[in-house]
C-alpha cells in the first residue's frame, strides 16, 4: 500500500521548505565567519548533506508507507533543497554499493561533465 499522491507531494514540499531555509542559514552563518572568497558555506552544506544522504539511505528503508513518507520528506525534500550534491552523491553510492563501480564512476563523471558544460553554455548564452 502507498500513501496518496497528495500526501507524498506534501511531504516533499514541507521537507523542501525546511531544507531550503536550513541551507540559507548554514551557508550564511559560515560565510559570515570565514568570508566569501571561497564558497566554504556551500562546501560545508554539500558535504554535510552528502553525509546525511548516506546515513539516510543506510537507515531508512522504504518498506512501509511511513518510512516511504519519511524518505520523501527527508531525502527528496530536506536534502534535495538543502544540498546541490546529495542526489549526485546518493545516485553514485547506490550502484557502487551494489557492486557496479564502473557504472557509478561513469555516472559521476558524466554528471560532472554535463553540469560543467551546461553551466558554461548557460553563461556563454547569457553574455551574448
Secondary structure by P-SEA (a helix, b strand, c coil): ccccaaaaaaaaaaaaaaaaaaaaaaaaaaaaacccccaaaaaaaaaaaaaaaaaaaaccccccaaaaaaaaaccccccccccccaaaaaaaaaaaaacaaaaaaaaaaaaaaaaaaaaaaaaaaaac
